[in-house]
Amino acid sequence: MINTHYTFIILTYNEELHLQRLLNSIKGLNANICILDSGSTDLTLQIAEIAGAQVKQHTFINHPQQWHYALEVFEIKTPWVICIDADQIVTAELRLQLLNFKDEEHQDINGIYFNRKNYFKGKWIKHGGYFPFYLLKMFRYGIGYSDLNENMDHRFIVPGKTVLWKNSCLVEENLKENNISFWIAKHNRYSDLLAYEEVERRLKLRTQTLVPKLWGSPDEHTAWLKQLWWQMPLFVRPFVYFIYRYIFRLGILDGRQGFIFHFLQAFWFRLIVDIKIKEIVDAPVMKKNITDNPEIKPHARN
């Protein structure tokens, strides 16, 4: 019997390493699967076809715009959608919750946050503020939407009441990132997106969709932290962030792989972003291009 409560939407680009793993984790839920691909050249499309997924193609610009397109282009017939990245896995506990999920029992709720476990080089990154970590992944179709005011970080916005599912989680492990060269190249592209985004915010070309709240939802809290981050001086804030995560949020307990992850993600990546912001601001021609045409942005994908 086809699941009439929710539909899965998945973004892919050369995900033969991950897609079957994700599909295996949701097998038995009997939900429709929609896959938006951005030009895979490996076995991704064959895996999707065998799984009976509905597949469409769309040129990748950034994650927020790709999710926006996915929510627009597919014919969704269920009241809920679950938007999952190809490198994520539904755990047995989360699968059980989804198996028992019924729309009629959640009439007063518009969105559900899933807890996430993040793995790097086979190690669960448990500290440094990385667990628990809640992502809005399930929401009412036609009510939730992709936040296009973000350039790199993608998040969904849902008006109305949301809940946290605390006792089950997604596992996120990008096996391609076990190759450190892949991780560095990927985050170098991401640093372009983030640097341009912050310059646009400084020029008042981009605003936050959510109202920042220290004690709000996970995404409202993130918006509050970002507002604080943008006020901190360039080149100083990567040091502060790394020390905060590694010492005060106990990232030091994550071991050798944890040190590599926290150092690269909290310090190296943020420092590269700050360097690129300074380069953009100091280049009059580049600044003029951004001012004249805010649609000019670099592209990046996983």
N, C-alpha and C positions, 0 to 999 in steps of 0.2 A: 504494500500500500504506500502510495506516494505521500510524503510528509506535506501537510497543508499549512503548517505553521511558519516555516522559514525556508529561505533559499540561501545557499552559500554563493558568495562572489569572491573570486580569487584573481589576483593580478599575476601574470607570468612574463618572464623573459629568460629564456635558456635555463629552465628550472627542472631539467631531467633528473638532477641530483636530489631534488626535494619534493616534486609534485606527487609522485607515487606514495611517498611517505605520508604526506598530508592526506591524500585520498584514502589510504588505508586506515587512517585514524578516524575518519568520519563514515567509514563503511558501516552499513546497518542502520544509519539514521534516515535513509531513504529520502533524502532531501535533494531537490534540484540543485545542480551545480552550474554556475555561469563563470566562464573564464575569459578575461580580457587579456589578450596577448599583445606584446609590442614588437613582434618581429623575431620570434625565436627561430634559431637555425639548428637546434639540436632535436632531441626526441620529445620535447615538451608537447607539441601538438598531437603526436601519435598517442601519448599517454592520456591526454585529455579526451581524444576521440574514443579510445577503448573504454574509458570510464563513462561514456555517454554524456559528457558535459556539453553544454551549449557554448560555442567558442566564437568570439569576435576579435577583430584586429583593430588596433588604434596606435598611431604614432605617439611615442612617449615624449612628454614635455617635462613634467615633474609628477610626483606622487599625488598631490592634491588634485591636480587636473585630471589625472588618469582615473582616480576614484570617482570624481565628478562625472566623467564620461561613462564609466561603468554603471553608475546608478541611473543614468539617463537612457542608455542604449538597450539594455536588456528588458525583456517583457517579464516583469516580476508579478506573479499571481498570488504570492503569499503575503500575509500582513507584516512579516519580519524578514530582515536580511541579516546575514552574518558575513562580515567582510574580513577575510583572513589573508595574510601574506603567505606565499608559497613555501617559505622556509619555516613556517610554524606547524605545530602538531597539536591536535586536540588530545589531551590526556584522558585516561579511562574515567577519572572522576568528572571531568567536564563533559565527556561524552554521555555519561549517565544522566547528568542534569539536563542535557539537550534532549536525550531520549524521552525524558519525562516532561519536557516543556510543552505547555498548552497555552495557546493565545488567550483563551477565555479566563485563565487564572492570573493573567497579567494585564487586565484591562486598564488599570490606572498607571501603568508604566510605559514609557516610550523608549527607554534605552537601558542596556545592561553592560556593565564593565566586567571584562574578564581579567583575572590576575594573570601575570606572565612570569615565567622563569626564563631568563636569558642565559644561553650557554656560549662560551668562547673557548675555542680549542679544546672542546670536550669537558670544560669546567663550568659548573653552575656558578654564575656570578651572583652570590647571595647577599653581598654587602655593598657598601658604597651608595646606598639609596636605590639599588636595583631590584630589591624584593622586600615586601610586596610592591608590585608596580601594576597599576590598573590601566587598561586600554578599553576605550569604548568600541566594542566590536560588533555588538548586536543591537539593532534598533528597528523601529517601525519604518517600513518602506513608505516614502513620500513625506515623512516627517524629519528624519535624520538626513544630514547632507554633509558633503566634504567642504572643509574650510579652505576656500581659495585665497584667503589672506595669508596663508602660509606658503612658503616657496620650497622648503625642503621637508620639514617635519609635517607628516600628514596626520590629521585628526578629524574625527566626525563630530558634528554638533547636533544635539537633540534638544529641542525645547521641551520643557515639561520634566516629569519625574524620572530619575534614573536610579538604578540600584547597583551595588557591588556584589559580584559572586566571589566570595573570599575563600571558599573551601575547595576550589578547583582552579585549574589554570591551563593556559596555553604554554607549550614549550616552544621557544624560539631559538633555533640553532642554524645559522647559515654555514654549511659545511665548506662553501667556497672560501670563507674567511679563515679557514685553517691555513691557507696560503697567505702569509703576511703581505706579500706583494699585492694580492687582490684587495686586501683590506685597505692598504695605504692608497692604492689607485682609486678605489671607491670613495673613500673619505676625502681624497683630494678633489674629486668632482663635487662631492657634497659641500665642501668648503667654499667652492665658487658660488653655489646656490645660496648658502647662508650669508656669505659676505655681501652679495648683491641685495639680499633681502634686508639686511640690517642697514645698509646705505639708504635703501628706499625708505625705511622707517625713519631714519634721521632727516630725510628730505620731505617727510610727511606724505609720501606717496603710498604708504601701506599702513594700515592700522590693525589692531587686534579685534577679532570678531567677538570674542568672549569678554565679559567684564572680569578683570583680574580680582580674585578673592583668595586671601590667605587660607580661609577655612571653608572654601567652596568645594565643588566637585574636583576630582583629580585633574581635569583639564583646566578648570578655573584656577586651581592652585598652581599649575604649570604656567599659566598666563601671568600670574602674579610674580613667579620666579623670573620669568623672561623679562618682565618690566624692570625688575631689580637688576638683572644682568645687563641690560642695555644702558643703565645709568653708571655702571662701573667703568673705570678707566681701561682702555685697551692695554694689552700686554701684562697688566697686573692681574686681571681677572682669571686667566688660565692657571696661574700659580695658586690663587685663592681657592678656585674650584677643585683643583687636584688635592690640595691639602685637606679641604673640607670633606671630600669623598673618601680619600685614602686613610686619613687619620680620624676625623670626627665621626664619619659614618662607617668606620671600621672596614674599609676596603682592604686594609692590610691583612685581614683574616682570609681573604680569597686566594692566598698563596701566590705562586710564581705566575700562573696564567692570569690571576687577578691583577697582579701588579702591571703586567704588560697591558691588559685591557684598560685599567683605570688611567694609566699613564698616557696611553695613546688616545683614548676617547676623551678624557677630561682635560689633559694638558696639551698634547701634540696637536690634536685636531682643532682645539679652540685657539691655540696660538697661530696656527696657519690661517684660520678665519680672520683673526685680528690683523695679521700681516696683509692679507688681501684687502681688508677694509681700508687700511692705510694707503695701499697702492691705488685703490679706486678713488678715494677722496683726494689724493694728491695728483691725480691725472685729470686735468680740466676737460679734455675731450671726452673721456669716459663719463665724467660726471654730467656733462652736457647731454650725452646720449641717453643716460638714465632719466634725466629730467624731461627731455623731449619725448622719449618713448619708453615708458616703464615696462612695456612688454618685452624689451630686449633683455633676455636673461639666458645664462648658460643652461644646458640640459644635463641631467644625470639620471642614472637608473642603477638598480642593484646589479 
